[in-house]
Amino acid sequence: MQYVIIGNGIAGVSAAEAIRRIDPDGPITMIGDETGPPYCRPMISMVLEGRIGPERLPVRGRDFYDRLGIMPVLGRRATAIDVDRRQVCIGERRCAYDRLLIAAGADPRPIRAEASNLGNIFFMRRREDVHGIHHALDAGVRRALVLGGGLVGFKAAYGLIQQGIPTTMLIGSAYPLSMQVDARAGAMIREALVARGLDVRVNLEVRAFDGNGAVRQAHLSDGSHLDCDLVVVGKGVLPARSFIPAERIAVDLGVVVDDHMQTCVPGVFAAGDVAQFVDIARQTPWVNAIWPEAVNTGRIAGFNMAGRPVACPGTLSRNVIRIFDLDVMTAGLVNPPEDGTCQILQAEDHRRRTYRKLVLRGGRLVGMAMVGRIEQGGVLTALIGSRTAVRGNPERLLDAHFNAGRLVS
């Protein structure tokens, strides 16, 4: 059996390790557009912050490819998939496969602003991006602008603030982390950011940049302008799918897979940030581009590619982040549609700066958001993931000391 894996991130790595547990000898070719050993992408913000050095990023040693008998093709992107010939194209080069895994991850969502190709405008997706930002900081940055109020945008802003750089965060929505939390939690998060010196501006976008070779000013959607000599774009990501023949392999936002991580084409699988499968809380196809799901779906894909049937029950969005001294944890469906199908429970303690929101549907917990005390967040996330029915009064789940055993059947 000849395996080809597109992507050397954690989904591809997990798949290769699963394959080797079943098939110790089948040739594996791994294609990656970055060089060097696999690394932890979520930790690059810690490098920007200065908390760790870049040498701490790798998640596998430099012997990873040799140890697993993998032929690495690094620094190159897959350009096409020939489904009929069962080949992956890398420019003029072709790699034949019996089993193919698409684990190409995601690319930064582009911005629509004039002159966005000026110097010192960075995304924050790869370790090379952080290296470029550090180089700009060493050259003397006076004021930074961060675009986007999601997790990447916040981590970039946090890292710059920790470096002592005056920073403005520009958010197109009404509050930070709008894809993870609701308006009340978003307001609490904004208060915490502003209290630590971050200039947070909401309901605004960048229309254009000015500068002579490097950025010096941003023009905003309200007609105002902002001086800045460093811009970090954190507007989210999109599945990397430009090389995928959509007329042969079903693609929605991501590559559509079944519960074995297989696409509509036999022998072709997808996992990680590029894969679209049923979300446990939403009960609809979804792309959950988070590290734990990349590990899990990659492992499941690898087992199935090597001939061991393993089914995935679904994926689940969840995040935990510390915003200075404020802990935030979310899971599942936090902002449900206003169609009357969901029960929403909320509790807030202004003195302790805590907030808890629960979303139930059909007697089951499908979403939660916690600000402040998050000690039992893991239990709530497990309830969502297992789709366990809640018995009795679900409002007891709002208590920070609830007994889960007495509330589930």
C-alpha positions as CSV (number, residue, x, y, z in Angstrom):
1,M,0.0,0.0,0.0
2,Q,1.4,3.4,-1.0
3,Y,0.4,6.4,1.1
4,V,0.6,10.1,0.3
5,I,-0.2,12.7,2.9
6,I,-0.6,16.3,1.9
7,G,0.3,18.4,4.9
8,N,3.0,17.9,7.6
9,G,1.0,19.6,10.4
10,I,-0.4,17.7,13.4
11,A,-3.2,16.1,11.4
12,G,-0.8,14.6,8.9
13,V,1.6,13.6,11.6
14,S,-1.1,11.9,13.6
15,A,-2.2,10.0,10.5
16,A,1.3,8.8,9.6
17,E,1.8,7.5,13.2
18,A,-1.6,5.7,13.0
19,I,-0.7,4.2,9.7
20,R,2.6,2.9,11.1
21,R,0.8,1.2,14.0
22,I,-1.1,-0.9,11.4
23,D,1.3,-1.0,8.4
24,P,5.0,-0.8,9.4
25,D,6.3,-1.1,5.9
26,G,4.0,0.7,3.4
27,P,5.8,3.7,1.7
28,I,4.6,7.1,3.0
29,T,5.2,10.3,1.2
30,M,4.5,13.5,3.1
31,I,4.2,16.8,1.3
32,G,4.6,20.0,3.3
33,D,4.9,23.6,2.2
34,E,7.1,24.5,5.2
35,T,10.5,23.1,6.0
36,G,11.8,21.5,9.1
37,P,10.2,19.2,11.6
38,P,6.4,19.5,12.5
39,Y,5.7,22.2,15.1
40,C,3.0,23.4,17.3
41,R,1.3,26.2,15.4
42,P,-0.8,27.5,18.3
43,M,2.4,28.3,20.3
44,I,3.8,30.8,17.8
45,S,2.0,33.5,19.7
46,M,4.1,32.6,22.7
47,V,7.2,33.1,20.6
48,L,5.9,36.6,19.6
49,E,5.3,37.3,23.3
50,G,8.8,36.3,24.2
51,R,7.6,33.6,26.7
52,I,9.4,30.8,24.8
53,G,12.0,30.6,22.1
54,P,11.4,29.2,18.6
55,E,13.3,26.1,19.5
56,R,10.4,25.0,21.7
57,L,7.9,24.9,18.8
58,P,8.7,21.4,17.3
59,V,6.3,18.6,18.4
60,R,8.5,15.9,16.9
61,G,12.2,15.5,16.6
62,R,14.3,16.0,13.5
63,D,14.4,12.2,13.2
64,F,10.6,12.0,12.8
65,Y,10.7,11.2,9.1
66,D,13.5,8.7,9.2
67,R,12.1,7.0,12.3
68,L,8.7,6.4,10.6
69,G,10.2,5.7,7.2
70,I,8.6,8.7,5.6
71,M,9.7,10.3,2.4
72,P,9.4,14.1,3.1
73,V,8.7,16.5,0.2
74,L,9.1,19.8,2.1
75,G,9.0,23.4,1.0
76,R,6.6,22.5,-1.8
77,R,2.8,22.8,-2.2
78,A,0.6,20.3,-3.9
79,T,-0.8,21.9,-7.0
80,A,-3.4,19.4,-8.2
81,I,-4.9,15.9,-7.5
82,D,-5.3,13.6,-10.5
83,V,-8.1,11.3,-9.2
84,D,-8.2,9.1,-12.3
85,R,-4.4,8.4,-12.3
86,R,-4.3,8.4,-8.5
87,Q,-1.5,11.0,-8.4
88,V,-0.7,14.2,-6.5
89,C,0.9,16.9,-8.6
90,I,3.6,19.1,-7.1
91,G,4.4,21.3,-10.1
92,E,5.8,19.0,-12.7
93,R,6.4,16.2,-10.1
94,R,3.8,13.5,-9.6
95,C,3.4,11.2,-6.6
96,A,1.4,8.1,-7.0
97,Y,-0.8,6.8,-4.2
98,D,-3.1,4.0,-3.2
99,R,-4.4,6.0,-0.2
100,L,-4.3,9.7,-0.1
101,L,-4.9,12.1,2.9
102,I,-5.7,15.7,2.3
103,A,-4.4,17.4,5.5
104,A,-3.3,20.7,4.0
105,G,-4.7,22.8,6.9
106,A,-5.9,26.3,6.3
107,D,-4.6,29.6,5.0
108,P,-5.1,33.0,6.5
109,R,-8.2,34.8,5.3
110,P,-7.1,37.6,3.0
111,I,-8.1,41.2,3.6
112,R,-9.7,43.5,1.1
113,A,-7.7,46.7,1.5
114,E,-5.7,48.8,-0.9
115,A,-1.9,48.6,-0.7
116,S,-2.0,45.5,1.6
117,N,1.3,44.4,0.0
118,L,3.3,47.1,1.8
119,G,6.1,46.0,4.0
120,N,5.6,45.2,7.7
121,I,2.1,43.9,7.1
122,F,2.0,40.3,8.4
123,F,-0.3,37.4,8.9
124,M,0.3,35.3,12.0
125,R,0.0,31.7,10.8
126,R,3.5,30.4,10.6
127,R,6.7,30.5,12.5
128,E,8.2,32.6,9.7
129,D,5.5,35.2,10.2
130,V,6.6,35.7,13.8
131,H,10.2,35.8,12.7
132,G,9.3,38.7,10.4
133,I,7.4,40.5,13.1
134,H,10.3,40.2,15.5
135,H,12.6,41.6,12.7
136,A,10.2,44.6,12.4
137,L,10.2,45.1,16.1
138,D,14.0,45.1,16.3
139,A,14.0,47.8,13.6
140,G,11.9,50.0,15.9
141,V,8.1,49.9,15.8
142,R,6.3,52.9,17.3
143,R,2.7,51.7,16.9
144,A,1.0,48.5,15.9
145,L,-2.4,47.7,14.4
146,V,-4.0,44.2,14.7
147,L,-6.9,43.4,12.4
148,G,-9.4,40.9,13.8
149,G,-10.9,40.2,17.2
150,G,-10.7,36.4,17.1
151,L,-8.2,34.1,18.8
152,V,-5.4,34.9,16.4
153,G,-6.0,38.6,16.6
154,F,-6.1,38.6,20.4
155,K,-2.9,36.5,20.7
156,A,-1.1,38.9,18.4
157,A,-2.3,41.9,20.3
158,Y,-1.4,40.3,23.6
159,G,2.1,39.5,22.4
160,L,2.7,43.0,21.1
161,I,1.4,44.6,24.4
162,Q,3.8,42.3,26.3
163,Q,6.6,43.6,24.1
164,G,5.7,47.2,25.2
165,I,4.3,48.2,21.8
166,P,1.2,50.5,21.8
167,T,-1.4,48.5,19.9
168,T,-4.8,49.1,18.4
169,M,-7.1,46.1,17.8
170,L,-9.6,46.8,15.0
171,I,-12.7,44.5,15.0
172,G,-15.3,44.3,12.3
173,S,-17.9,42.8,14.7
174,A,-19.4,44.4,17.8
175,Y,-17.1,42.8,20.4
176,P,-14.0,40.6,20.6
177,L,-14.1,36.8,20.1
178,S,-17.5,37.1,18.5
179,M,-17.2,33.6,16.9
180,Q,-16.6,32.1,20.4
181,V,-18.6,34.1,22.9
182,D,-21.8,36.1,23.2
183,A,-22.3,39.8,23.6
184,R,-22.1,39.8,27.4
185,A,-18.9,37.8,27.6
186,G,-17.5,39.9,24.7
187,A,-18.1,43.1,26.7
188,M,-16.3,41.6,29.7
189,I,-13.3,40.6,27.5
190,R,-13.2,44.1,25.9
191,E,-13.1,45.7,29.4
192,A,-10.2,43.4,30.3
193,L,-8.3,44.4,27.2
194,V,-8.9,48.1,27.5
195,A,-7.9,48.0,31.2
196,R,-4.4,46.6,30.2
197,G,-3.8,49.4,27.7
198,L,-5.1,47.9,24.4
199,D,-7.0,50.3,22.2
200,V,-10.0,48.3,21.0
201,R,-12.2,49.7,18.2
202,V,-15.3,47.7,17.1
203,N,-17.5,47.8,14.0
204,L,-14.6,49.0,11.9
205,E,-12.6,47.7,8.9
206,V,-9.5,48.9,7.1
207,R,-10.1,50.2,3.6
208,A,-6.5,51.1,2.6
209,F,-2.9,51.4,3.7
210,D,-0.4,54.2,3.0
211,G,3.4,54.0,3.1
212,N,6.6,54.4,1.1
213,G,7.6,50.7,0.8
214,A,6.5,50.0,4.4
215,V,3.1,50.7,6.0
216,R,2.8,54.0,7.8
217,Q,-1.0,54.6,8.0
218,A,-4.3,52.8,7.8
219,H,-7.5,54.3,6.4
220,L,-10.6,53.1,8.2
221,S,-14.2,52.5,7.1
222,D,-15.5,55.4,9.2
223,G,-13.3,57.8,7.2
224,S,-10.7,58.2,9.9
225,H,-7.0,57.1,9.7
226,L,-4.6,55.6,12.1
227,D,-0.8,55.9,12.2
228,C,0.9,52.5,12.4
229,D,4.2,51.0,11.2
230,L,3.3,47.4,11.9
231,V,0.1,45.5,11.0
232,V,-0.8,42.0,12.0
233,V,-3.7,40.4,10.2
234,G,-5.7,37.9,12.3
235,K,-9.0,37.7,10.4
236,G,-9.4,33.9,10.7
237,V,-8.5,31.1,8.2
238,L,-10.0,29.3,5.3
239,P,-9.4,25.6,4.4
240,A,-6.5,25.2,1.9
241,R,-8.4,23.7,-1.0
242,S,-7.2,25.4,-4.2
243,F,-5.5,22.3,-5.5
244,I,-8.6,20.0,-5.0
245,P,-10.7,19.1,-8.1
246,A,-14.1,20.2,-6.8
247,E,-15.8,18.5,-9.7
248,R,-14.6,15.2,-8.4
249,I,-14.1,15.6,-4.7
250,A,-17.0,17.1,-2.8
251,V,-16.1,20.5,-1.3
252,D,-18.2,22.9,0.7
253,L,-16.4,25.2,3.0
254,G,-14.0,22.3,3.6
255,V,-13.5,18.9,2.1
256,V,-16.6,16.8,2.9
257,V,-15.9,13.5,4.6
258,D,-17.9,10.6,6.1
259,D,-17.4,9.2,9.6
260,H,-14.3,7.3,8.4
261,M,-12.8,10.6,7.2
262,Q,-13.1,9.4,3.6
263,T,-14.3,11.7,0.8
264,C,-16.7,10.7,-1.9
265,V,-13.8,9.3,-3.8
266,P,-12.7,5.9,-2.5
267,G,-9.2,5.9,-1.1
268,V,-9.1,9.7,-0.7
269,F,-9.4,11.0,2.9
270,A,-9.3,14.4,4.6
271,A,-8.5,15.5,8.2
272,G,-7.7,18.5,10.3
273,D,-8.5,22.1,9.4
274,V,-9.4,21.3,5.8
275,A,-12.0,18.6,6.7
276,Q,-15.7,19.2,7.1
277,F,-17.7,16.7,9.1
278,V,-20.7,16.7,11.4
279,D,-20.4,19.0,14.4
280,I,-21.7,17.2,17.6
281,A,-23.4,20.3,19.0
282,R,-24.8,21.8,15.8
283,Q,-25.7,18.4,14.3
284,T,-24.7,19.8,10.9
285,P,-21.6,19.7,8.7
286,W,-18.9,22.1,10.1
287,V,-15.2,22.9,9.9
288,N,-13.7,22.9,13.4
289,A,-10.2,24.1,12.8
290,I,-8.7,23.5,16.2
291,W,-5.6,21.5,17.3
292,P,-7.4,18.6,19.3
293,E,-9.7,17.8,16.3
294,A,-6.8,17.9,13.9
295,V,-5.1,15.2,16.1
296,N,-8.2,13.1,16.4
297,T,-9.4,13.2,12.8
298,G,-5.8,12.7,11.5
299,R,-5.5,9.6,13.7
300,I,-8.9,8.2,12.6
301,A,-8.0,8.8,8.9
302,G,-4.7,7.1,9.3
303,F,-6.3,4.0,10.8
304,N,-8.9,3.8,8.1
305,M,-6.2,4.3,5.4
306,A,-4.3,1.4,6.7
307,G,-7.3,-0.9,6.8
308,R,-8.5,-0.6,10.4
309,P,-12.1,0.7,10.4
310,V,-12.6,3.4,13.0
311,A,-15.6,5.8,13.0
312,C,-15.6,9.4,14.2
313,P,-18.7,10.4,16.3
314,G,-18.3,14.0,15.2
315,T,-16.2,17.0,15.9
316,L,-16.7,19.7,18.6
317,S,-15.5,23.3,18.8
318,R,-14.0,24.3,22.1
319,N,-11.4,26.9,23.3
320,V,-9.8,28.0,26.5
321,I,-7.8,31.2,26.7
322,R,-6.5,33.5,29.4
323,I,-6.9,37.2,28.7
324,F,-4.5,38.8,31.1
325,D,-6.1,37.7,34.5
326,L,-9.4,36.6,32.9
327,D,-10.0,33.0,32.0
328,V,-12.4,32.3,29.1
329,M,-13.7,28.8,28.1
330,T,-16.2,27.9,25.4
331,A,-17.6,24.8,23.7
332,G,-20.2,23.9,21.2
333,L,-23.0,26.2,20.2
334,V,-22.7,29.4,22.2
335,N,-24.8,31.7,19.9
336,P,-27.8,29.5,18.8
337,P,-30.3,30.6,16.2
338,E,-33.3,32.5,17.6
339,D,-35.8,29.9,16.5
340,G,-37.1,28.8,19.8
341,T,-35.5,25.3,19.8
342,C,-32.9,26.2,22.4
343,Q,-33.1,26.9,26.1
344,I,-30.6,29.5,27.3
345,L,-29.5,29.8,30.9
346,Q,-27.2,32.6,32.2
347,A,-25.7,33.7,35.5
348,E,-23.3,36.6,36.2
349,D,-21.5,37.8,39.3
350,H,-20.3,41.3,38.8
351,R,-18.2,41.4,42.0
352,R,-16.3,38.2,41.1
353,R,-16.2,39.1,37.4
354,T,-17.7,35.7,36.5
355,Y,-20.2,34.8,33.8
356,R,-21.7,31.5,32.7
357,K,-24.0,30.7,29.8
358,L,-25.5,27.4,29.0
359,V,-27.4,26.4,25.8
360,L,-29.6,23.3,25.9
361,R,-31.6,21.7,23.1
362,G,-33.9,18.7,23.6
363,G,-32.8,18.2,27.2
364,R,-29.1,18.0,26.2
365,L,-26.3,20.6,26.7
366,V,-25.1,21.8,23.3
367,G,-23.1,24.9,24.2
368,M,-21.5,26.8,27.0
369,A,-19.4,29.9,27.7
370,M,-17.6,30.6,30.9
371,V,-15.8,33.8,32.0
372,G,-13.9,33.8,35.2
373,R,-14.3,30.6,37.1
374,I,-13.9,27.8,34.6
375,E,-13.0,24.9,36.9
376,Q,-15.8,22.6,35.7
377,G,-15.6,23.6,32.0
378,G,-14.1,20.2,31.2
379,V,-17.1,18.4,32.7
380,L,-19.5,20.6,30.7
381,T,-17.5,20.1,27.5
382,A,-17.7,16.3,28.1
383,L,-21.5,16.5,28.5
384,I,-21.8,18.3,25.2
385,G,-19.5,15.8,23.4
386,S,-21.3,12.8,24.8
387,R,-24.7,14.2,24.1
388,T,-25.8,13.1,27.5
389,A,-29.3,14.0,28.6
390,V,-29.6,16.4,31.6
391,R,-32.2,15.4,34.1
392,G,-33.8,17.5,36.8
393,N,-33.4,21.2,36.8
394,P,-30.6,22.2,34.4
395,E,-30.1,25.5,36.1
396,R,-28.1,23.6,38.7
397,L,-25.3,23.5,36.0
398,L,-24.9,27.2,36.6
399,D,-23.6,26.5,40.1
400,A,-19.8,26.5,40.1
401,H,-20.0,23.5,42.4
402,F,-22.6,21.3,40.6
403,N,-22.5,17.5,41.0
404,A,-22.5,16.2,37.4
405,G,-23.5,12.7,38.6
406,R,-26.8,13.9,39.9
407,L,-27.7,15.8,36.8
408,V,-27.2,13.3,34.0
409,S,-28.8,10.1,33.1
